[in-house]
């Protein structure tokens, strides 16, 4: 067995490396949600949320608190490929769930807001 070789490109996959020393790999042909950066994030600051979509369509972006109450919702027209949401949060300290929804599925992840 040998692990030697060039791994600069893997057909159908993208690798995202953020400036906060985290990385995620995803299939560019699938609807995918990436972890927000930074996480945790401070209240009254910007966090970046990225998602990949193989089609251009309307995406519902939503954030809920730990009790299930919707604290932010908006519709986003996505482009094919990696899309970025710069969320300027004015949320209270706590744990939140953010999600993106297309015509077929909903994907969610958690984010932490700190002081």
Z-matrix of the N, CA and C atoms (Angstrom, degrees):
N
C 1 1.450
C 2 1.516 1 109.06
N 3 1.307 2 116.43 1 134.64
C 4 1.454 3 120.82 2 178.63
C 5 1.522 4 109.61 3 -133.69
N 6 1.306 5 116.53 4 136.28
C 7 1.463 6 121.54 5 178.77
C 8 1.523 7 111.02 6 -104.80
N 9 1.320 8 116.55 7 12.58
C 10 1.455 9 119.83 8 -179.47
C 11 1.514 10 110.48 9 -78.56
N 12 1.306 11 116.97 10 147.06
C 13 1.460 12 121.00 11 177.77
C 14 1.506 13 111.30 12 147.59
N 15 1.305 14 114.50 13 177.89
C 16 1.448 15 120.74 14 -179.87
C 17 1.521 16 109.48 15 -92.23
N 18 1.319 17 116.24 16 124.38
C 19 1.460 18 121.56 17 179.92
C 20 1.525 19 110.99 18 -117.03
N 21 1.316 20 117.05 19 27.36
C 22 1.449 21 120.50 20 -177.62
C 23 1.520 22 112.85 21 -70.19
N 24 1.332 23 117.40 22 -27.99
C 25 1.453 24 119.08 23 177.55
C 26 1.512 25 109.92 24 -138.94
N 27 1.303 26 114.41 25 136.14
C 28 1.459 27 122.60 26 175.12
C 29 1.520 28 104.94 27 -123.06
N 30 1.300 29 117.74 28 113.66
C 31 1.456 30 122.48 29 -173.58
C 32 1.524 31 110.89 30 -54.99
N 33 1.328 32 116.04 31 127.57
C 34 1.465 33 121.61 32 176.46
C 35 1.513 34 114.47 33 87.18
N 36 1.330 35 118.75 34 -2.64
C 37 1.462 36 121.44 35 -178.14
C 38 1.514 37 110.51 36 -123.43
N 39 1.317 38 115.23 37 149.08
C 40 1.460 39 121.71 38 174.20
C 41 1.515 40 108.01 39 -122.57
N 42 1.302 41 117.14 40 148.37
C 43 1.454 42 122.35 41 175.60
C 44 1.515 43 107.37 42 -116.22
N 45 1.336 44 116.40 43 127.41
C 46 1.451 45 122.22 44 179.32
C 47 1.521 46 107.51 45 -110.50
N 48 1.325 47 116.50 46 121.72
C 49 1.457 48 121.89 47 177.05
C 50 1.518 49 106.97 48 -117.68
N 51 1.329 50 115.82 49 119.32
C 52 1.461 51 119.74 50 -177.57
C 53 1.517 52 110.20 51 -92.87
N 54 1.325 53 114.99 52 169.22
C 55 1.457 54 119.46 53 -179.71
C 56 1.516 55 112.92 54 -78.67
N 57 1.324 56 117.82 55 4.63
C 58 1.462 57 120.89 56 177.45
C 59 1.522 58 110.73 57 -107.75
N 60 1.315 59 115.80 58 25.98
C 61 1.465 60 124.62 59 177.01
C 62 1.527 61 114.05 60 59.87
N 63 1.324 62 116.82 61 36.20
C 64 1.458 63 119.82 62 171.38
C 65 1.518 64 107.84 63 -120.42
N 66 1.306 65 115.94 64 153.87
C 67 1.460 66 119.55 65 178.49
C 68 1.522 67 109.23 66 -143.10
N 69 1.322 68 115.51 67 150.05
C 70 1.454 69 121.75 68 176.79
C 71 1.515 70 108.50 69 -140.92
N 72 1.327 71 115.89 70 143.00
C 73 1.453 72 120.80 71 175.76
C 74 1.524 73 107.36 72 -113.63
N 75 1.325 74 116.32 73 139.63
C 76 1.456 75 119.79 74 179.95
C 77 1.517 76 109.67 75 -144.75
N 78 1.334 77 115.15 76 155.56
C 79 1.452 78 122.19 77 176.95
C 80 1.521 79 107.80 78 -79.27
N 81 1.329 80 116.95 79 121.11
C 82 1.463 81 120.49 80 -175.95
C 83 1.525 82 113.38 81 -71.49
N 84 1.333 83 117.37 82 -7.10
C 85 1.456 84 121.17 83 178.27
C 86 1.523 85 112.45 84 -97.69
N 87 1.332 86 117.37 85 7.32
C 88 1.467 87 121.03 86 -178.19
C 89 1.516 88 110.85 87 -124.59
N 90 1.322 89 115.02 88 153.58
C 91 1.458 90 122.68 89 174.15
C 92 1.527 91 106.70 90 -73.44
N 93 1.334 92 117.11 91 117.17
C 94 1.460 93 122.28 92 -172.19
C 95 1.516 94 110.19 93 -138.34
N 96 1.334 95 116.27 94 142.54
C 97 1.459 96 122.56 95 175.65
C 98 1.523 97 108.32 96 -114.70
N 99 1.336 98 116.87 97 131.49
C 100 1.456 99 121.63 98 179.14
C 101 1.527 100 110.20 99 -99.87
N 102 1.326 101 116.16 100 160.89
C 103 1.463 102 121.41 101 178.93
C 104 1.527 103 110.06 102 -69.18
N 105 1.336 104 115.63 103 139.49
C 106 1.471 105 119.11 104 178.39
C 107 1.528 106 110.28 105 -65.84
N 108 1.324 107 114.65 106 151.54
C 109 1.464 108 121.52 107 -179.26
C 110 1.513 109 108.29 108 -132.07
N 111 1.315 110 121.42 109 128.31
C 112 1.460 111 125.90 110 -4.75
C 113 1.525 112 110.80 111 -79.63
N 114 1.301 113 115.11 112 158.23
C 115 1.459 114 122.66 113 175.19
C 116 1.522 115 107.56 114 -143.77
N 117 1.324 116 118.77 115 114.34
C 118 1.464 117 126.75 116 5.84
C 119 1.525 118 111.99 117 -71.98
N 120 1.316 119 113.60 118 159.03
C 121 1.464 120 121.02 119 177.24
C 122 1.520 121 108.78 120 -122.44
N 123 1.299 122 116.37 121 152.65
C 124 1.470 123 120.30 122 -179.51
C 125 1.525 124 109.84 123 -83.32
N 126 1.364 125 115.47 124 149.20
C 127 1.461 126 117.75 125 176.98
C 128 1.525 127 109.10 126 -66.02
N 129 1.314 128 116.14 127 152.77
C 130 1.469 129 124.31 128 -175.46
C 131 1.522 130 112.79 129 61.69
N 132 1.316 131 117.01 130 35.06
C 133 1.459 132 121.42 131 175.32
C 134 1.526 133 108.78 132 -134.92
N 135 1.318 134 116.43 133 174.47
C 136 1.461 135 121.17 134 -177.75
C 137 1.518 136 109.95 135 -99.06
N 138 1.328 137 116.00 136 135.11
C 139 1.455 138 122.04 137 171.78
C 140 1.527 139 107.51 138 -121.39
N 141 1.319 140 116.17 139 144.49
C 142 1.459 141 121.56 140 -177.64
C 143 1.516 142 109.54 141 -101.71
N 144 1.327 143 115.66 142 127.60
C 145 1.463 144 122.48 143 177.86
C 146 1.520 145 107.05 144 -120.32
N 147 1.329 146 116.56 145 128.11
C 148 1.461 147 120.69 146 -179.72
C 149 1.527 148 110.14 147 -121.13
N 150 1.329 149 114.51 148 146.26
C 151 1.455 150 120.52 149 174.02
C 152 1.521 151 108.64 150 -142.10
N 153 1.306 152 115.72 151 151.77
C 154 1.460 153 121.81 152 178.72
C 155 1.520 154 108.46 153 -111.31
N 156 1.317 155 116.22 154 140.11
C 157 1.459 156 120.19 155 175.77
C 158 1.530 157 109.31 156 -139.52
N 159 1.327 158 116.92 157 135.53
C 160 1.466 159 119.62 158 179.49
C 161 1.525 160 113.17 159 -78.16
N 162 1.351 161 117.65 160 -9.28
C 163 1.466 162 122.01 161 -178.43
C 164 1.519 163 110.04 162 -129.50
N 165 1.305 164 116.17 163 155.87
C 166 1.462 165 121.65 164 170.11
C 167 1.519 166 107.13 165 -84.59
N 168 1.318 167 117.28 166 120.01
C 169 1.461 168 119.41 167 176.94
C 170 1.520 169 110.70 168 -162.77
N 171 1.320 170 116.36 169 178.92
C 172 1.452 171 122.21 170 179.29
C 173 1.527 172 108.79 171 -82.01
N 174 1.326 173 116.12 172 128.53
C 175 1.455 174 122.71 173 179.79
C 176 1.519 175 107.99 174 -115.55
N 177 1.327 176 116.02 175 133.92
C 178 1.460 177 120.52 176 174.44
C 179 1.528 178 107.51 177 -93.73
N 180 1.334 179 116.39 178 120.38
C 181 1.463 180 123.09 179 177.85
C 182 1.516 181 107.39 180 -107.12
N 183 1.339 182 116.18 181 129.30
C 184 1.452 183 119.73 182 -174.43
C 185 1.529 184 110.29 183 -144.17
N 186 1.335 185 115.68 184 143.94
C 187 1.464 186 121.86 185 174.61
C 188 1.519 187 107.64 186 -123.79
N 189 1.335 188 115.42 187 132.15
C 190 1.462 189 121.12 188 178.43
C 191 1.521 190 109.44 189 -123.30
N 192 1.333 191 115.72 190 150.30
C 193 1.462 192 119.33 191 175.64
C 194 1.527 193 109.26 192 -83.04
N 195 1.330 194 117.14 193 -178.78
C 196 1.462 195 119.72 194 -174.85
C 197 1.529 196 113.29 195 -70.47
N 198 1.331 197 117.11 196 -8.65
C 199 1.464 198 120.69 197 176.22
C 200 1.519 199 111.91 198 -97.22
N 201 1.337 200 117.15 199 -0.24
C 202 1.455 201 121.40 200 178.99
C 203 1.523 202 114.35 201 90.43
N 204 1.320 203 117.30 202 4.13
C 205 1.462 204 120.99 203 178.85
C 206 1.524 205 109.36 204 -78.37
N 207 1.334 206 116.34 205 130.29
C 208 1.457 207 121.32 206 178.15
C 209 1.529 208 108.49 207 -73.19
N 210 1.349 209 115.98 208 120.67
C 211 1.468 210 120.70 209 -179.41
C 212 1.523 211 112.08 210 -106.70
N 213 1.336 212 116.96 211 -12.98
C 214 1.459 213 121.53 212 175.90
C 215 1.525 214 107.94 213 -158.11
N 216 1.326 215 116.42 214 136.88
C 217 1.468 216 120.81 215 176.47
C 218 1.516 217 108.79 216 -149.73
N 219 1.319 218 115.78 217 138.78
C 220 1.464 219 120.77 218 175.02
C 221 1.522 220 109.28 219 -157.27
N 222 1.319 221 115.02 220 154.55
C 223 1.458 222 121.32 221 174.31
C 224 1.519 223 108.13 222 -99.37
N 225 1.328 224 115.60 223 136.49
C 226 1.459 225 122.19 224 -176.46
C 227 1.519 226 108.62 225 -125.08
N 228 1.308 227 117.46 226 131.71
C 229 1.456 228 121.07 227 173.02
C 230 1.519 229 107.22 228 -84.58
N 231 1.327 230 116.24 229 113.57
C 232 1.463 231 120.07 230 -175.99
C 233 1.518 232 111.45 231 -89.39
N 234 1.308 233 114.72 232 159.33
C 235 1.460 234 122.90 233 173.48
C 236 1.518 235 107.35 234 -109.31
N 237 1.300 236 117.62 235 158.97
C 238 1.466 237 120.46 236 175.83
C 239 1.517 238 108.13 237 -63.54
N 240 1.332 239 116.69 238 131.52
C 241 1.461 240 121.29 239 179.07
C 242 1.511 241 112.09 240 105.40
N 243 1.322 242 115.52 241 -154.23
C 244 1.456 243 122.40 242 -175.70
C 245 1.524 244 110.76 243 -80.99
N 246 1.322 245 116.24 244 126.51
C 247 1.457 246 123.71 245 179.53
C 248 1.527 247 108.64 246 -115.81
N 249 1.326 248 117.03 247 146.32
C 250 1.460 249 121.49 248 -176.66
C 251 1.524 250 110.48 249 -123.95
N 252 1.329 251 115.40 250 134.25
C 253 1.461 252 122.70 251 173.82
C 254 1.522 253 106.43 252 -114.58
N 255 1.325 254 116.81 253 120.18
C 256 1.462 255 121.60 254 173.76
C 257 1.527 256 105.72 255 -94.83
N 258 1.325 257 116.41 256 98.62
C 259 1.468 258 120.70 257 -175.41
C 260 1.520 259 110.10 258 -92.56
N 261 1.326 260 115.58 259 114.96
C 262 1.460 261 121.86 260 177.64
C 263 1.518 262 106.92 261 -88.94
N 264 1.322 263 115.49 262 94.24
C 265 1.457 264 118.45 263 -171.02
C 266 1.521 265 112.57 264 -82.75
N 267 1.274 266 113.71 265 138.00
C 268 1.455 267 122.16 266 173.24
C 269 1.527 268 107.07 267 -124.32
N 270 1.322 269 114.94 268 40.12
C 271 1.458 270 121.75 269 -176.03
C 272 1.521 271 110.77 270 -91.35
N 273 1.309 272 115.54 271 154.10
C 274 1.460 273 120.68 272 175.01
C 275 1.522 274 109.61 273 -72.77
N 276 1.316 275 116.01 274 160.83
C 277 1.453 276 121.57 275 176.72
C 278 1.524 277 109.54 276 -57.04
N 279 1.335 278 116.85 277 134.26
C 280 1.456 279 120.45 278 178.57
C 281 1.513 280 112.09 279 158.65
N 282 1.333 281 114.37 280 -172.41
C 283 1.465 282 122.26 281 179.04
C 284 1.519 283 107.93 282 -106.71
N 285 1.323 284 115.97 283 131.81
C 286 1.465 285 122.38 284 -177.99
C 287 1.520 286 109.24 285 -128.07
N 288 1.319 287 115.02 286 157.17
C 289 1.462 288 121.49 287 173.75
C 290 1.516 289 107.46 288 -113.54
N 291 1.324 290 116.33 289 128.17
C 292 1.452 291 119.58 290 174.82
C 293 1.518 292 108.03 291 -112.64
N 294 1.320 293 116.24 292 146.76
C 295 1.460 294 119.70 293 -176.24
C 296 1.518 295 110.57 294 -144.47
N 297 1.321 296 114.21 295 153.56
C 298 1.455 297 122.44 296 171.92
C 299 1.524 298 106.83 297 -123.46
N 300 1.319 299 114.99 298 141.88
C 301 1.463 300 120.28 299 -176.70
C 302 1.518 301 109.46 300 -133.59
N 303 1.340 302 115.83 301 128.79
C 304 1.462 303 120.21 302 171.71
C 305 1.521 304 108.00 303 -110.23
N 306 1.318 305 118.05 304 -163.13
C 307 1.467 306 121.04 305 -177.85
C 308 1.522 307 112.97 306 -69.70
N 309 1.332 308 117.30 307 -16.42
C 310 1.462 309 120.61 308 -173.03
C 311 1.521 310 114.69 309 -111.33
N 312 1.332 311 118.11 310 -33.57
C 313 1.465 312 118.37 311 -175.15
C 314 1.518 313 112.61 312 -156.06
N 315 1.336 314 113.89 313 165.53
C 316 1.457 315 123.09 314 175.69
C 317 1.527 316 106.97 315 -116.42
N 318 1.327 317 116.40 316 134.23
C 319 1.466 318 121.30 317 176.04
C 320 1.520 319 107.60 318 -123.06
N 321 1.337 320 116.81 319 134.75
C 322 1.450 321 121.08 320 -177.53
C 323 1.519 322 111.84 321 -129.94
N 324 1.337 323 115.19 322 152.49
C 325 1.467 324 122.94 323 172.62
C 326 1.513 325 107.52 324 -143.77
N 327 1.327 326 115.49 325 165.39
C 328 1.466 327 120.91 326 -179.48
C 329 1.508 328 110.83 327 -103.32
N 330 1.337 329 114.65 328 149.07
C 331 1.457 330 120.26 329 171.70
C 332 1.536 331 108.74 330 -136.12
N 333 1.302 332 114.12 331 151.80
C 334 1.450 333 121.28 332 -178.72
C 335 1.525 334 108.83 333 -112.89
N 336 1.331 335 115.64 334 130.66
C 337 1.463 336 121.77 335 175.61
C 338 1.532 337 106.41 336 -107.05
N 339 1.328 338 115.87 337 123.96
C 340 1.464 339 120.10 338 179.74
C 341 1.523 340 109.65 339 -116.64
N 342 1.316 341 115.16 340 170.44
C 343 1.473 342 120.10 341 -179.96
C 344 1.506 343 111.42 342 -78.60
